[in-house]
Amino acid sequence: LQYFDIIIDTHISEGTDQPITIVSSEAQSIHPNAGGQKPEKAYDDDVNTIYAPKDGGDFSKENWVKFNFGQIYSVTKIVVINTIGCCPNILSNTEVNVVNTGTGEKSLCGVIVVNSNSKTVEDQTYTFYCNLVGDQVLMTDRDITAPYTLSFAEIAVFYSPSGKYYSNLIYSVFIIFYIHIVYTKKAVLLLFEGTAAEKN
């Protein structure tokens, strides 16, 4: 097992929540370190690699990074592991949102408040519980005055299979009900036409 897999097993997994596979990511900026600290470093199961934005960027704008699922989920939990090395406090005031790109709706799941200078994974793991529907997580750092804001090691997003199941079930029932109404209407029209023809 990778180290982050162990973290998931011991600190994150609860109940029936299942991990969502992140299929792509994008960021406002990427730090140009050797090898690049790209946003995909935040879901590579390695707490020793990090995503980091460009230092000295445009601090008149909020830093942001997006993680895409490729389909709609009922998100129940988001876990973020802060940087384990230098400067954990720079992640404070980061908003963690669930976005439905189809409707444009953005809903807040939590705000990271770093309350420890500890450099252990356990102390720098932040878990947020929510019940939000979307296909993307958007992290936005509201502190636009400091360099390297929004740097962190890992993110994991979870959904409830039952929530997804019931969502699909409701849709299926709606379709069945719609078909039933359509065919019932056709049957009534045919019956009416037949009765009218008999009278003539």
Backbone as JSON Lines, residues from 0, in Angstrom:
{"i":0,"aa":"L","n":[0.82,-1.2,0.0],"ca":[0.0,0.0,0.0],"c":[0.87,1.27,0.0]}
{"i":1,"aa":"Q","n":[0.42,2.27,-0.77],"ca":[1.06,3.58,-0.68],"c":[0.71,4.19,0.68]}
{"i":2,"aa":"Y","n":[1.52,5.14,1.11],"ca":[1.31,5.74,2.42],"c":[-0.07,6.38,2.52]}
{"i":3,"aa":"F","n":[-0.51,7.05,1.44],"ca":[-1.81,7.71,1.49],"c":[-2.94,6.69,1.54]}
{"i":4,"aa":"D","n":[-2.76,5.53,0.93],"ca":[-3.76,4.47,1.03],"c":[-3.94,4.07,2.48]}
{"i":5,"aa":"I","n":[-2.84,4.0,3.23],"ca":[-2.92,3.65,4.64],"c":[-3.65,4.75,5.4]}
{"i":6,"aa":"I","n":[-3.36,6.0,5.06],"ca":[-4.04,7.12,5.7],"c":[-5.55,7.02,5.45]}
{"i":7,"aa":"I","n":[-5.93,6.7,4.22],"ca":[-7.35,6.55,3.9],"c":[-7.96,5.45,4.76]}
{"i":8,"aa":"D","n":[-7.28,4.32,4.86],"ca":[-7.81,3.2,5.61],"c":[-7.97,3.51,7.08]}
{"i":9,"aa":"T","n":[-7.03,4.27,7.66],"ca":[-7.02,4.45,9.1],"c":[-7.64,5.75,9.58]}
{"i":10,"aa":"H","n":[-7.68,6.76,8.7],"ca":[-8.13,8.06,9.16],"c":[-9.33,8.6,8.38]}
{"i":11,"aa":"I","n":[-9.59,8.08,7.19],"ca":[-10.58,8.71,6.33],"c":[-11.82,7.85,6.13]}
{"i":12,"aa":"S","n":[-11.64,6.57,5.83],"ca":[-12.76,5.73,5.47],"c":[-13.72,5.54,6.64]}
{"i":13,"aa":"E","n":[-14.97,5.83,6.41],"ca":[-16.01,5.64,7.41],"c":[-17.28,5.2,6.71]}
{"i":14,"aa":"G","n":[-18.02,4.3,7.36],"ca":[-19.3,3.88,6.81],"c":[-19.18,3.31,5.41]}
{"i":15,"aa":"T","n":[-20.09,3.75,4.54],"ca":[-20.12,3.21,3.18],"c":[-19.58,4.19,2.16]}
{"i":16,"aa":"D","n":[-18.99,5.3,2.6],"ca":[-18.44,6.28,1.66],"c":[-17.35,5.65,0.81]}
{"i":17,"aa":"Q","n":[-17.36,5.98,-0.48],"ca":[-16.38,5.45,-1.42],"c":[-15.61,6.59,-2.06]}
{"i":18,"aa":"P","n":[-14.32,6.37,-2.38],"ca":[-13.52,7.43,-2.99],"c":[-13.95,7.72,-4.42]}
{"i":19,"aa":"I","n":[-13.92,8.98,-4.79],"ca":[-14.19,9.41,-6.16],"c":[-12.86,9.51,-6.9]}
{"i":20,"aa":"T","n":[-12.82,8.98,-8.1],"ca":[-11.62,9.08,-8.92],"c":[-11.55,10.46,-9.56]}
{"i":21,"aa":"I","n":[-10.47,11.17,-9.3],"ca":[-10.25,12.47,-9.94],"c":[-9.64,12.21,-11.31]}
{"i":22,"aa":"V","n":[-10.3,12.69,-12.36],"ca":[-9.86,12.37,-13.72],"c":[-9.01,13.48,-14.34]}
{"i":23,"aa":"S","n":[-9.12,14.71,-13.81],"ca":[-8.3,15.8,-14.35],"c":[-8.28,16.94,-13.34]}
{"i":24,"aa":"S","n":[-7.38,17.89,-13.56],"ca":[-7.25,19.02,-12.66],"c":[-6.71,20.22,-13.43]}
{"i":25,"aa":"E","n":[-6.91,21.38,-12.85],"ca":[-6.38,22.62,-13.44],"c":[-6.17,23.62,-12.32]}
{"i":26,"aa":"A","n":[-5.28,24.59,-12.56],"ca":[-4.95,25.57,-11.53],"c":[-4.71,26.93,-12.15]}
{"i":27,"aa":"Q","n":[-4.88,27.96,-11.32],"ca":[-4.61,29.31,-11.79],"c":[-3.14,29.46,-12.15]}
{"i":28,"aa":"S","n":[-2.26,28.85,-11.35],"ca":[-0.83,28.9,-11.64],"c":[-0.15,27.68,-11.04]}
{"i":29,"aa":"I","n":[1.03,27.36,-11.56],"ca":[1.8,26.19,-11.11],"c":[3.23,26.63,-10.85]}
{"i":30,"aa":"H","n":[3.76,26.21,-9.72],"ca":[5.13,26.59,-9.39],"c":[6.12,25.9,-10.32]}
{"i":31,"aa":"P","n":[7.11,26.64,-10.85],"ca":[8.03,26.06,-11.84],"c":[9.21,25.31,-11.24]}
{"i":32,"aa":"N","n":[9.02,24.62,-10.13],"ca":[10.11,23.81,-9.57],"c":[10.49,22.68,-10.51]}
{"i":33,"aa":"A","n":[11.65,22.1,-10.3],"ca":[12.08,20.96,-11.12],"c":[11.04,19.85,-11.02]}
{"i":34,"aa":"G","n":[10.56,19.4,-12.16],"ca":[9.54,18.36,-12.18],"c":[8.14,18.93,-12.08]}
{"i":35,"aa":"G","n":[8.02,20.18,-11.62],"ca":[6.72,20.83,-11.55],"c":[5.89,20.37,-10.37]}
{"i":36,"aa":"Q","n":[5.32,21.32,-9.65],"ca":[4.41,20.98,-8.56],"c":[2.99,21.15,-9.07]}
{"i":37,"aa":"K","n":[2.64,20.3,-10.02],"ca":[1.36,20.39,-10.71],"c":[0.22,19.94,-9.81]}
{"i":38,"aa":"P","n":[-1.03,20.32,-10.14],"ca":[-2.16,19.94,-9.28],"c":[-2.36,18.44,-9.17]}
{"i":39,"aa":"E","n":[-1.93,17.67,-10.18],"ca":[-2.07,16.22,-10.08],"c":[-1.19,15.62,-8.99]}
{"i":40,"aa":"K","n":[-0.21,16.4,-8.5],"ca":[0.6,15.95,-7.36],"c":[-0.25,15.83,-6.1]}
{"i":41,"aa":"A","n":[-1.43,16.47,-6.11],"ca":[-2.3,16.45,-4.94],"c":[-3.19,15.22,-4.88]}
{"i":42,"aa":"Y","n":[-3.11,14.36,-5.89],"ca":[-3.88,13.1,-5.81],"c":[-3.06,11.94,-6.37]}
{"i":43,"aa":"D","n":[-1.77,11.94,-5.99],"ca":[-0.87,10.88,-6.44],"c":[-0.52,9.89,-5.33]}
{"i":44,"aa":"D","n":[-1.28,9.93,-4.22],"ca":[-1.06,9.01,-3.09],"c":[0.32,9.16,-2.47]}
{"i":45,"aa":"D","n":[0.87,10.35,-2.53],"ca":[2.22,10.56,-1.96],"c":[2.22,11.89,-1.21]}
{"i":46,"aa":"V","n":[2.28,11.82,0.12],"ca":[2.26,13.06,0.92],"c":[3.57,13.83,0.83]}
{"i":47,"aa":"N","n":[4.57,13.26,0.2],"ca":[5.86,13.93,0.07],"c":[5.94,14.8,-1.18]}
{"i":48,"aa":"T","n":[4.93,14.71,-2.04],"ca":[4.85,15.61,-3.19],"c":[3.69,16.57,-2.95]}
{"i":49,"aa":"I","n":[3.8,17.77,-3.49],"ca":[2.75,18.77,-3.23],"c":[2.35,19.48,-4.51]}
{"i":50,"aa":"Y","n":[1.14,20.06,-4.46],"ca":[0.77,21.06,-5.46],"c":[1.13,22.42,-4.87]}
{"i":51,"aa":"A","n":[1.69,23.29,-5.68],"ca":[2.0,24.65,-5.23],"c":[1.8,25.62,-6.39]}
{"i":52,"aa":"P","n":[1.17,26.76,-6.12],"ca":[1.03,27.79,-7.16],"c":[2.34,28.55,-7.34]}
{"i":53,"aa":"K","n":[2.38,29.37,-8.36],"ca":[3.58,30.14,-8.67],"c":[3.83,31.21,-7.61]}
{"i":54,"aa":"D","n":[5.05,31.29,-7.13],"ca":[5.42,32.33,-6.18],"c":[5.54,33.66,-6.92]}
{"i":55,"aa":"G","n":[5.06,34.71,-6.27],"ca":[5.17,36.03,-6.89],"c":[4.18,36.23,-8.0]}
{"i":56,"aa":"G","n":[3.06,35.47,-7.96],"ca":[2.04,35.62,-8.98],"c":[1.2,36.87,-8.76]}
{"i":57,"aa":"D","n":[0.07,36.92,-9.43],"ca":[-0.8,38.08,-9.33],"c":[-1.62,37.97,-8.05]}
{"i":58,"aa":"F","n":[-1.19,38.65,-6.99],"ca":[-1.87,38.55,-5.71],"c":[-3.11,39.43,-5.63]}
{"i":59,"aa":"S","n":[-3.46,40.08,-6.74],"ca":[-4.73,40.8,-6.76],"c":[-5.88,39.84,-7.05]}
{"i":60,"aa":"K","n":[-5.55,38.6,-7.34],"ca":[-6.56,37.59,-7.62],"c":[-6.4,36.43,-6.64]}
{"i":61,"aa":"E","n":[-7.52,35.73,-6.39],"ca":[-7.49,34.56,-5.52],"c":[-6.82,33.39,-6.24]}
{"i":62,"aa":"N","n":[-5.96,32.68,-5.53],"ca":[-5.43,31.44,-6.07],"c":[-6.53,30.39,-6.06]}
{"i":63,"aa":"W","n":[-6.57,29.54,-7.08],"ca":[-7.56,28.48,-7.11],"c":[-6.99,27.24,-7.79]}
{"i":64,"aa":"V","n":[-7.55,26.09,-7.44],"ca":[-7.21,24.83,-8.09],"c":[-8.49,23.99,-8.16]}
{"i":65,"aa":"K","n":[-8.69,23.3,-9.29],"ca":[-9.91,22.53,-9.52],"c":[-9.58,21.06,-9.74]}
{"i":66,"aa":"F","n":[-10.45,20.19,-9.21],"ca":[-10.3,18.75,-9.39],"c":[-11.62,18.22,-9.97]}
{"i":67,"aa":"N","n":[-11.52,17.61,-11.15],"ca":[-12.7,17.18,-11.89],"c":[-12.94,15.68,-11.77]}
{"i":68,"aa":"F","n":[-14.23,15.29,-11.63],"ca":[-14.61,13.88,-11.48],"c":[-15.05,13.26,-12.81]}
{"i":69,"aa":"G","n":[-15.52,14.08,-13.75],"ca":[-16.0,13.54,-15.02],"c":[-17.45,13.16,-15.01]}
{"i":70,"aa":"Q","n":[-18.09,13.13,-13.84],"ca":[-19.52,12.85,-13.74],"c":[-20.03,13.39,-12.41]}
{"i":71,"aa":"I","n":[-21.35,13.45,-12.28],"ca":[-21.97,13.99,-11.08],"c":[-21.96,12.95,-9.95]}
{"i":72,"aa":"Y","n":[-21.61,13.41,-8.77],"ca":[-21.65,12.57,-7.57],"c":[-22.35,13.33,-6.44]}
{"i":73,"aa":"S","n":[-22.86,12.57,-5.49],"ca":[-23.34,13.14,-4.24],"c":[-22.16,13.11,-3.26]}
{"i":74,"aa":"V","n":[-21.46,14.23,-3.16],"ca":[-20.23,14.3,-2.36],"c":[-20.59,14.36,-0.87]}
{"i":75,"aa":"T","n":[-19.99,13.46,-0.1],"ca":[-20.28,13.4,1.33],"c":[-19.1,13.83,2.2]}
{"i":76,"aa":"K","n":[-17.89,13.77,1.65],"ca":[-16.71,14.06,2.47],"c":[-15.54,14.46,1.59]}
{"i":77,"aa":"I","n":[-14.79,15.46,2.08],"ca":[-13.57,15.9,1.4],"c":[-12.46,15.95,2.43]}
{"i":78,"aa":"V","n":[-11.33,15.31,2.12],"ca":[-10.19,15.27,3.03],"c":[-8.99,15.92,2.35]}
{"i":79,"aa":"V","n":[-8.37,16.86,3.05],"ca":[-7.18,17.55,2.54],"c":[-6.04,17.33,3.51]}
{"i":80,"aa":"I","n":[-4.88,16.91,2.98],"ca":[-3.68,16.77,3.81],"c":[-2.75,17.92,3.45]}
{"i":81,"aa":"N","n":[-2.42,18.69,4.45],"ca":[-1.58,19.86,4.28],"c":[-0.13,19.44,3.98]}
{"i":82,"aa":"T","n":[0.69,20.42,3.63],"ca":[2.12,20.14,3.44],"c":[2.71,19.68,4.77]}
{"i":83,"aa":"I","n":[3.54,18.67,4.71],"ca":[4.13,18.09,5.92],"c":[5.48,18.74,6.22]}
{"i":84,"aa":"G","n":[6.03,19.43,5.25],"ca":[7.33,20.07,5.45],"c":[7.17,21.48,5.97]}
{"i":85,"aa":"C","n":[7.49,22.45,5.13],"ca":[7.52,23.85,5.55],"c":[6.14,24.49,5.6]}
{"i":86,"aa":"C","n":[5.97,25.33,6.55],"ca":[4.95,26.39,6.54],"c":[3.51,25.91,6.37]}
{"i":87,"aa":"P","n":[2.99,25.09,7.28],"ca":[1.61,24.61,7.13],"c":[0.57,25.71,7.21]}
{"i":88,"aa":"N","n":[0.9,26.84,7.87],"ca":[-0.11,27.89,8.07],"c":[-0.54,28.57,6.78]}
{"i":89,"aa":"I","n":[0.2,28.41,5.71],"ca":[-0.16,29.11,4.47],"c":[-1.43,28.55,3.84]}
{"i":90,"aa":"L","n":[-1.91,27.39,4.32],"ca":[-3.15,26.84,3.77],"c":[-4.39,27.39,4.48]}
{"i":91,"aa":"S","n":[-4.19,28.15,5.56],"ca":[-5.34,28.7,6.3],"c":[-6.19,29.59,5.4]}
{"i":92,"aa":"N","n":[-7.49,29.6,5.7],"ca":[-8.49,30.41,4.99],"c":[-8.77,29.92,3.58]}
{"i":93,"aa":"T","n":[-8.45,28.66,3.33],"ca":[-8.76,28.08,2.03],"c":[-10.18,27.53,2.02]}
{"i":94,"aa":"E","n":[-10.98,27.96,1.06],"ca":[-12.34,27.46,0.9],"c":[-12.32,26.16,0.08]}
{"i":95,"aa":"V","n":[-13.12,25.2,0.49],"ca":[-13.27,23.95,-0.23],"c":[-14.72,23.86,-0.7]}
{"i":96,"aa":"N","n":[-14.92,23.96,-2.01],"ca":[-16.27,24.01,-2.59],"c":[-16.53,22.82,-3.5]}
{"i":97,"aa":"V","n":[-17.8,22.45,-3.58],"ca":[-18.25,21.47,-4.57],"c":[-19.0,22.23,-5.65]}
{"i":98,"aa":"V","n":[-18.63,21.97,-6.91],"ca":[-19.21,22.71,-8.04],"c":[-19.94,21.76,-8.97]}
{"i":99,"aa":"N","n":[-21.11,22.16,-9.39],"ca":[-21.83,21.48,-10.46],"c":[-21.62,22.31,-11.71]}
{"i":100,"aa":"T","n":[-20.74,21.85,-12.59],"ca":[-20.38,22.66,-13.76],"c":[-21.53,22.75,-14.75]}
{"i":101,"aa":"G","n":[-22.48,21.82,-14.66],"ca":[-23.64,21.87,-15.55],"c":[-24.56,23.02,-15.24]}
{"i":102,"aa":"T","n":[-24.76,23.29,-13.95],"ca":[-25.65,24.36,-13.53],"c":[-24.9,25.63,-13.11]}
{"i":103,"aa":"G","n":[-23.59,25.49,-12.88],"ca":[-22.8,26.62,-12.41],"c":[-22.91,26.85,-10.91]}
{"i":104,"aa":"E","n":[-23.6,25.96,-10.21],"ca":[-23.8,26.12,-8.76],"c":[-22.53,25.75,-8.0]}
{"i":105,"aa":"K","n":[-22.11,26.63,-7.09],"ca":[-20.95,26.39,-6.22],"c":[-21.41,26.4,-4.77]}
{"i":106,"aa":"S","n":[-21.09,25.32,-4.04],"ca":[-21.54,25.19,-2.65],"c":[-20.34,24.94,-1.74]}
{"i":107,"aa":"L","n":[-20.3,25.67,-0.64],"ca":[-19.2,25.56,0.3],"c":[-19.33,24.29,1.14]}
{"i":108,"aa":"C","n":[-18.25,23.5,1.17],"ca":[-18.2,22.31,2.02],"c":[-17.46,22.62,3.32]}
{"i":109,"aa":"G","n":[-16.44,23.48,3.27],"ca":[-15.7,23.83,4.48],"c":[-14.61,24.84,4.21]}
{"i":110,"aa":"V","n":[-14.06,25.39,5.29],"ca":[-12.93,26.33,5.21],"c":[-11.81,25.79,6.08]}
{"i":111,"aa":"I","n":[-10.63,25.66,5.5],"ca":[-9.48,25.13,6.24],"c":[-8.94,26.21,7.18]}
{"i":112,"aa":"V","n":[-8.87,25.86,8.45],"ca":[-8.25,26.74,9.44],"c":[-7.12,25.95,10.1]}
{"i":113,"aa":"V","n":[-5.9,26.28,9.76],"ca":[-4.74,25.57,10.3],"c":[-4.5,26.05,11.73]}
{"i":114,"aa":"N","n":[-4.59,25.13,12.68],"ca":[-4.45,25.51,14.09],"c":[-3.27,24.81,14.75]}
{"i":115,"aa":"S","n":[-2.34,24.33,13.95],"ca":[-1.2,23.63,14.51],"c":[0.01,23.79,13.61]}
{"i":116,"aa":"N","n":[1.17,23.93,14.2],"ca":[2.41,23.97,13.44],"c":[3.04,22.58,13.32]}
{"i":117,"aa":"S","n":[2.32,21.58,13.79],"ca":[2.82,20.21,13.73],"c":[3.03,19.79,12.28]}
{"i":118,"aa":"K","n":[4.02,18.97,12.05],"ca":[4.33,18.5,10.7],"c":[4.02,17.01,10.54]}
{"i":119,"aa":"T","n":[3.06,16.5,11.33],"ca":[2.64,15.1,11.17],"c":[1.4,15.05,10.28]}
{"i":120,"aa":"V","n":[1.25,13.94,9.57],"ca":[0.08,13.77,8.7],"c":[-1.2,13.83,9.51]}
{"i":121,"aa":"E","n":[-1.2,13.19,10.67],"ca":[-2.41,13.16,11.5],"c":[-2.87,14.56,11.87]}
{"i":122,"aa":"D","n":[-1.95,15.43,12.28],"ca":[-2.32,16.78,12.72],"c":[-2.64,17.71,11.55]}
{"i":123,"aa":"Q","n":[-2.15,17.36,10.37],"ca":[-2.38,18.22,9.22],"c":[-3.38,17.63,8.23]}
{"i":124,"aa":"T","n":[-4.27,16.77,8.73],"ca":[-5.35,16.22,7.92],"c":[-6.65,16.93,8.28]}
{"i":125,"aa":"Y","n":[-7.32,17.49,7.28],"ca":[-8.54,18.27,7.5],"c":[-9.69,17.6,6.76]}
{"i":126,"aa":"T","n":[-10.73,17.24,7.52],"ca":[-11.86,16.49,6.97],"c":[-13.12,17.34,7.06]}
{"i":127,"aa":"F","n":[-13.84,17.41,5.95],"ca":[-15.09,18.16,5.88],"c":[-16.22,17.24,5.41]}
{"i":128,"aa":"Y","n":[-17.33,17.3,6.12],"ca":[-18.5,16.5,5.78],"c":[-19.56,17.41,5.17]}
{"i":129,"aa":"C","n":[-20.14,16.94,4.07],"ca":[-21.19,17.71,3.42],"c":[-22.08,16.75,2.62]}
{"i":130,"aa":"N","n":[-23.13,17.27,2.1],"ca":[-24.03,16.48,1.25],"c":[-24.37,17.35,0.05]}
{"i":131,"aa":"L","n":[-23.42,17.39,-0.9],"ca":[-23.51,18.3,-2.03],"c":[-23.35,17.55,-3.34]}
{"i":132,"aa":"V","n":[-24.07,17.99,-4.34],"ca":[-24.04,17.33,-5.65],"c":[-23.18,18.14,-6.6]}
{"i":133,"aa":"G","n":[-22.22,17.47,-7.25],"ca":[-21.38,18.17,-8.2],"c":[-20.41,17.24,-8.9]}
{"i":134,"aa":"D","n":[-19.64,17.81,-9.82],"ca":[-18.65,17.04,-10.57],"c":[-17.26,17.65,-10.46]}
{"i":135,"aa":"Q","n":[-17.08,18.52,-9.46],"ca":[-15.78,19.19,-9.32],"c":[-15.61,19.72,-7.89]}
{"i":136,"aa":"V","n":[-14.37,19.67,-7.4],"ca":[-14.01,20.37,-6.17],"c":[-13.16,21.57,-6.56]}
{"i":137,"aa":"L","n":[-13.54,22.72,-6.02],"ca":[-12.81,23.96,-6.26],"c":[-12.25,24.44,-4.92]}
{"i":138,"aa":"M","n":[-10.93,24.57,-4.84],"ca":[-10.28,25.11,-3.65],"c":[-9.79,26.52,-3.98]}
{"i":139,"aa":"T","n":[-10.17,27.48,-3.13],"ca":[-9.82,28.87,-3.35],"c":[-9.18,29.43,-2.09]}
{"i":140,"aa":"D","n":[-8.0,30.0,-2.24],"ca":[-7.31,30.6,-1.09],"c":[-7.67,32.08,-1.02]}
{"i":141,"aa":"R","n":[-8.3,32.46,0.08],"ca":[-8.75,33.85,0.22],"c":[-7.64,34.78,0.69]}
{"i":142,"aa":"D","n":[-6.5,34.21,1.09],"ca":[-5.36,35.05,1.51],"c":[-4.53,35.37,0.27]}
{"i":143,"aa":"I","n":[-4.76,36.56,-0.29],"ca":[-4.08,36.91,-1.55],"c":[-2.88,37.81,-1.3]}
{"i":144,"aa":"T","n":[-2.37,37.81,-0.07],"ca":[-1.26,38.71,0.26],"c":[0.06,37.99,0.43]}
{"i":145,"aa":"A","n":[0.07,36.67,0.39],"ca":[1.3,35.93,0.69],"c":[1.65,34.97,-0.44]}
{"i":146,"aa":"P","n":[2.95,34.71,-0.65],"ca":[3.37,33.75,-1.68],"c":[3.12,32.31,-1.24]}
{"i":147,"aa":"Y","n":[3.08,31.43,-2.21],"ca":[2.95,29.99,-1.98],"c":[1.63,29.61,-1.3]}
{"i":148,"aa":"T","n":[0.65,30.52,-1.24],"ca":[-0.62,30.13,-0.66],"c":[-1.25,29.03,-1.49]}
{"i":149,"aa":"L","n":[-2.05,28.2,-0.83],"ca":[-2.76,27.09,-1.46],"c":[-1.87,25.89,-1.76]}
{"i":150,"aa":"S","n":[-0.7,25.83,-1.18],"ca":[0.14,24.63,-1.32],"c":[-0.38,23.55,-0.37]}
{"i":151,"aa":"F","n":[-0.49,22.32,-0.87],"ca":[-0.9,21.22,0.0],"c":[-0.48,19.9,-0.65]}
{"i":152,"aa":"A","n":[-0.57,18.82,0.14],"ca":[-0.01,17.54,-0.3],"c":[-1.01,16.63,-1.0]}
{"i":153,"aa":"E","n":[-2.2,16.43,-0.41],"ca":[-3.14,15.46,-0.96],"c":[-4.58,15.9,-0.75]}
{"i":154,"aa":"I","n":[-5.44,15.45,-1.67],"ca":[-6.88,15.62,-1.51],"c":[-7.56,14.3,-1.86]}
{"i":155,"aa":"A","n":[-8.6,13.96,-1.11],"ca":[-9.43,12.79,-1.41],"c":[-10.88,13.19,-1.25]}
{"i":156,"aa":"V","n":[-11.71,12.77,-2.21],"ca":[-13.12,13.13,-2.21],"c":[-13.94,11.85,-2.18]}
{"i":157,"aa":"F","n":[-15.02,11.85,-1.4],"ca":[-15.82,10.65,-1.22],"c":[-17.29,10.91,-1.54]}
{"i":158,"aa":"Y","n":[-17.97,9.83,-1.93],"ca":[-19.4,9.93,-2.22],"c":[-20.12,8.75,-1.57]}
{"i":159,"aa":"S","n":[-21.42,8.89,-1.46],"ca":[-22.24,7.81,-0.92],"c":[-22.84,7.02,-2.08]}
{"i":160,"aa":"P","n":[-22.51,5.74,-2.22],"ca":[-23.11,4.94,-3.29],"c":[-24.62,4.9,-3.19]}
{"i":161,"aa":"S","n":[-25.16,4.9,-1.98],"ca":[-26.61,4.87,-1.81],"c":[-27.22,6.16,-2.32]}
{"i":162,"aa":"G","n":[-26.53,7.28,-2.08],"ca":[-27.02,8.56,-2.58],"c":[-27.08,8.58,-4.09]}
{"i":163,"aa":"K","n":[-26.02,8.05,-4.71],"ca":[-25.99,7.99,-6.17],"c":[-27.06,7.03,-6.68]}
{"i":164,"aa":"Y","n":[-27.24,5.9,-5.95],"ca":[-28.23,4.91,-6.35],"c":[-29.63,5.5,-6.31]}
{"i":165,"aa":"Y","n":[-29.94,6.18,-5.2],"ca":[-31.28,6.72,-5.06],"c":[-31.53,7.83,-6.06]}
{"i":166,"aa":"S","n":[-30.49,8.58,-6.38],"ca":[-30.63,9.61,-7.4],"c":[-31.0,8.98,-8.74]}
{"i":167,"aa":"N","n":[-30.29,7.91,-9.1],"ca":[-30.59,7.2,-10.35],"c":[-31.95,6.53,-10.29]}
{"i":168,"aa":"L","n":[-32.31,6.02,-9.1],"ca":[-33.6,5.34,-8.94],"c":[-34.75,6.32,-9.15]}
{"i":169,"aa":"I","n":[-34.62,7.52,-8.55],"ca":[-35.66,8.53,-8.71],"c":[-35.81,8.91,-10.18]}
{"i":170,"aa":"Y","n":[-34.68,9.04,-10.87],"ca":[-34.72,9.37,-12.3],"c":[-35.42,8.27,-13.08]}
{"i":171,"aa":"S","n":[-35.1,7.0,-12.75],"ca":[-35.7,5.87,-13.44],"c":[-37.2,5.82,-13.2]}
{"i":172,"aa":"V","n":[-37.62,6.06,-11.95],"ca":[-39.05,6.06,-11.63],"c":[-39.76,7.16,-12.4]}
{"i":173,"aa":"F","n":[-39.11,8.32,-12.51],"ca":[-39.69,9.43,-13.26],"c":[-39.9,9.05,-14.72]}
{"i":174,"aa":"I","n":[-38.89,8.41,-15.33],"ca":[-38.99,7.99,-16.73],"c":[-40.12,6.98,-16.92]}
{"i":175,"aa":"I","n":[-40.19,6.01,-16.0],"ca":[-41.25,4.99,-16.08],"c":[-42.62,5.65,-15.96]}
{"i":176,"aa":"F","n":[-42.73,6.58,-15.0],"ca":[-44.0,7.28,-14.79],"c":[-44.37,8.09,-16.03]}
{"i":177,"aa":"Y","n":[-43.37,8.74,-16.64],"ca":[-43.62,9.54,-17.84],"c":[-44.11,8.66,-18.98]}
{"i":178,"aa":"I","n":[-43.44,7.52,-19.17],"ca":[-43.86,6.59,-20.23],"c":[-45.27,6.09,-19.98]}
{"i":179,"aa":"H","n":[-45.55,5.8,-18.69],"ca":[-46.89,5.33,-18.33],"c":[-47.94,6.37,-18.68]}
{"i":180,"aa":"I","n":[-47.68,7.64,-18.37],"ca":[-48.61,8.72,-18.66],"c":[-48.82,8.85,-20.16]}
{"i":181,"aa":"V","n":[-47.73,8.8,-20.93],"ca":[-47.82,8.95,-22.38],"c":[-48.67,7.85,-22.99]}
{"i":182,"aa":"Y","n":[-48.39,6.59,-22.6],"ca":[-49.13,5.48,-23.17],"c":[-50.57,5.44,-22.68]}
{"i":183,"aa":"T","n":[-50.8,5.87,-21.45],"ca":[-52.17,5.95,-20.94],"c":[-52.96,6.99,-21.72]}
{"i":184,"aa":"K","n":[-52.31,8.12,-22.01],"ca":[-52.96,9.15,-22.79],"c":[-53.3,8.66,-24.19]}
{"i":185,"aa":"K","n":[-52.37,7.91,-24.79],"ca":[-52.62,7.37,-26.13],"c":[-53.77,6.38,-26.1]}
{"i":186,"aa":"A","n":[-53.8,5.56,-25.05],"ca":[-54.86,4.57,-24.93],"c":[-56.22,5.24,-24.78]}
{"i":187,"aa":"V","n":[-56.28,6.31,-23.99],"ca":[-57.53,7.03,-23.79],"c":[-57.98,7.67,-25.11]}
{"i":188,"aa":"L","n":[-57.04,8.25,-25.86],"ca":[-57.37,8.87,-27.14],"c":[-57.89,7.84,-28.13]}
{"i":189,"aa":"L","n":[-57.25,6.66,-28.17],"ca":[-57.7,5.6,-29.07],"c":[-59.09,5.12,-28.69]}
{"i":190,"aa":"L","n":[-59.31,4.99,-27.37],"ca":[-60.63,4.57,-26.9],"c":[-61.69,5.6,-27.26]}
{"i":191,"aa":"F","n":[-61.34,6.89,-27.09],"ca":[-62.28,7.96,-27.42],"c":[-62.59,7.96,-28.91]}
{"i":192,"aa":"E","n":[-61.53,7.78,-29.73],"ca":[-61.74,7.77,-31.19],"c":[-62.59,6.58,-31.6]}
{"i":193,"aa":"G","n":[-62.34,5.42,-30.96],"ca":[-63.14,4.23,-31.28],"c":[-64.6,4.4,-30.91]}
{"i":194,"aa":"T","n":[-64.84,5.02,-29.75],"ca":[-66.22,5.24,-29.31],"c":[-66.92,6.22,-30.24]}
{"i":195,"aa":"A","n":[-66.2,7.25,-30.66],"ca":[-66.77,8.25,-31.57],"c":[-67.1,7.61,-32.92]}
{"i":196,"aa":"A","n":[-66.23,6.71,-33.38],"ca":[-66.45,6.05,-34.66],"c":[-67.68,5.16,-34.6]}
{"i":197,"aa":"E","n":[-67.89,4.47,-33.47],"ca":[-69.05,3.6,-33.31],"c":[-70.34,4.42,-33.34]}
{"i":198,"aa":"K","n":[-70.31,5.61,-32.74],"ca":[-71.5,6.46,-32.73],"c":[-71.86,6.93,-34.12]}
{"i":199,"aa":"N","n":[-70.81,7.18,-34.95],"ca":[-71.07,7.62,-36.32],"c":[-71.53,6.46,-37.21]}
